[in-house]
């Protein structure tokens, strides 16, 4: 009886103004909670609102947004790239013992630097897109989540389709075989290691960009979405049935896209 009462209290919002269903609905369909009282269909939001949000951008805010995106990308991607970095370091040590590589950890540092540079480029592109979406009024300038049914449904549908695309499959196969990449793309020296890191980073962006785009739906600074996307990336890359995980993710995203369009 006590358990039933506890669950009832939680479902009714645990003393908050919204019930559990209302909070879940707001998280899944953030465009429903847009501040503007009008419809968020294309062309329905006054340009002045979006222009006002975009006008609030300065060089300092743009730099802060780039830093925020880059830190998020590093935090989300470092766990998955760690096996590749460690394998590269091991290969470097093996080459140093045989006298083929100069002593020191420099090549691996350059490999990681190249990888992170790719995600810096991705962060710059994401901030540019964020600015355009804020200017159009499709993205909230304060909450950093979608204010448009069309934006949310479009991003979700694109992410769902990409999960089962040949390009995604090729990038995923690469990410699941770090030893093969090192053996076929090995380049000597610091510049070679930098290029290898950039190449591996490009494959990772190709594998994960669609999931990163979901941040424009649920909120760029939404930690719960970050964690769920991180678990999905890890499961897809580390589990033997990574392709099956991608198909399940595609189905879930497709259902979410349809539901977003209908609500």
N, C-alpha and C positions, 0 to 999 in steps of 0.2 A: 504493500500500500504506500509506504514511504517512497519507494522507488518510482511508482507511478506518479505520485505528486511532484517528485523532483523533476521527472521528464516533462511533465505538464508545465512546470514553472520555466524550464529552459526553453521549451517550444514557444511559450508566450513572451519570450524575450529576456527572461531573467532580470526583470525590473527595468529594462530599457524601454524606450518609446516604441520600438519596432519589434514585431514577433520574429521568430527564427526564419519563417518563410519570407517575410518582407526583407530581412537582411540578406538572405540567400538570393532573392530576386534582384535586389539592388546590386549584388556582386556579379551576378551572371549577366544582367542587362543594364549596365550603368547609364545607357542613353535615356532610360526612363526617368532617371533622377536629375536630368539636366536642369540647371538653374533657370534657363529661359522658359517662359510659360507657353511658348509656341511650339509647333511641330518641328522636328529635326529633319524633315525630308530635304533633299537637295534644293537649294534656292529659297528655303523657307526662313532661314535665319538672316537677319539683317547683316549686311557687310560691315556695318559700323562696329558690331560686337566683335567679330573676328579681327577687324583691323585694330580695334582698341587693344585686344590681347597681344597681337603681334607687335603693336607699337611699343608695348612694355618691354620688348627685348632690347638689351644693350650688349655691348661686347662682353661685359662682365657676366651677364646672365647666360649668354651663349657659351662662354668658356666653362661656367659652372655646370651647365647641362651636358656639355661634352664630357667633362670630368665625371659627372654622375653616371652617364651611360657607360663610360669606359670602365669605371670601378665595378659597376654591375656586371659587365661582360667578363671582367677578370675574375670576379668572385664566382660566377656561374661556370666558367670554362676551365679554370685552373685545375679543379679536381679531375676533369676528364682528360686534360692534356698531360697530367702528371706522369702516367705510364710512358708516354712517348718521350718526355723530357728525360726521365730516368733511364730509358733504353738508350737514348742518344748519349747520355753521360757515360753509360757503361761501355758503349762502343768506342767513345773517345778514350776512356781509360785503357781499353784493350789495345787500341792503336798506339797509345803512349808507351805501354809496356813493350811493344814490338818495335818502338823507335820510329813509327811512321807518322806520328803526330807530336808536335811540340808539347812539353809539359804544361799543365795548368788547366783550369776549368773554362777558359775563355770561349771555346767553340760552343759549348752548351749554353752559356749565357747569351751568346749571339743568336742561337737557335730560338730561345725563349723570347728574346727581344723582337725577332722577326715575327713570331706568332702574335705577340701582343700588338705590334704595329698594325697588323691586319684588322684586329678588333678596334684599334683606334680609328682606322679608316671607316669601319662600319659605324662607329659611334658618331663620327662627323656626318655621315649620310643620314643616320637616324635623327640627329638634331635638326638637320635641314628639313627633313620630312615633317618633324614635329612642328617646326615654325610654320610651314605651309598649311598644315592641318589646323593649327591655331588661328592662322589668318583667315581660313575659310569658315571658321566656326565649328568645324567638325570635331575638334578636340578641345576639352576644357583647359583654359590657361592656368587655372588654379589647382584643379584636382588631377589634371594630366590623364584623364580617361575620355573615352569616346562619348560624344554628345549626339552622334548620328547613327540611326538604325542602319543606314546604308554602309557607313564605314565599318561598323562592327560586323555585320553580316558578310561584307565583302572580304574583310581580313580573315575571318573564320573560314569562309569557303575556300579562299586561296590557300590557306594553311592546310586545310583538309586535302585538297587536290595535290598539293606538293608532296604530302607524305607518301603518296603512292606513285610518284613520278619517277621515270628512269634516272633523271639527274640526281634526285635525292638518293635513290638506291646506289648509284655509283659513288657518291660522296660518303654514304654510310659504310659501304664496303671498304673504302679506303681507311676510314676512321677505326674500323674494327681490325685492321691489319697493320699496326705500326711498324713491325719488323720488316714487312715487305716494302713499305714506303722508304725506310732508311736504306735498305739494300739496293733499291732501284733508283733512288734520288740522292745518294750520298755525294756531297761536294766537300772538298778539303778546305781548311782555313776558316777564318772568321767570316769572310764574305760568303763563302759557301754555306756555312751554318746559318747565316742570316737568310739567305735565299731559301734554304730548306724549311726554315721556320715560317717564312712568308707563304711558301707553297702549302705547307700543312695547314696553316691558318685559313687559307683560301678554301680548302676542302671543308674545314669545320664551319666556316660561314655558309657554304653551300648546303651543309647538312642541317644547320640550326636557324637560319635567318627567319624562316616562317614562324617558328615558335617564339623567337624574339619579337616578331611583329605583333604577337598577341598582347604585348604590353601596351599597345595603343588602344586596345579594347578595354582591358581591366584596370589600366592605370600604370604609368611608367614607374611609379614608386610603390607599387602594390607588392608587399613581400610574400603574400600567400601565393600569388600567381607565379612569382619567381621560383618559389620552392617547388611547386607542382611541375612547372616546366623543367626545372632541374632534375627532378626525379624521372620524368619522362625521357629526357636526354640520356641520363645515366642508364636507365633500363634498356633503351634502344641500342646503346653502344656496347654495353657490357654483357647483356644477356645473349645467349646463343640464338634465341629467336627474336633478334632485333627487328627483322622485317615484319614479323607478326605484331610486335608492339607498335610499329608505325601504322599498320593497317587498322588496329584497334583505335589508335589516336585519330586516324583519319575519320573513322566512323563517328567517334564522339564529337569531333570538331564539326562534322557535317550536320549532325543533329542539333548542335548548339547554334550553328549558322541559321538553320531553318527556323528554330525557335526564336532566335533574335529577330528575324525578319517578320515573324508573325505577331509578336507581342506588341 
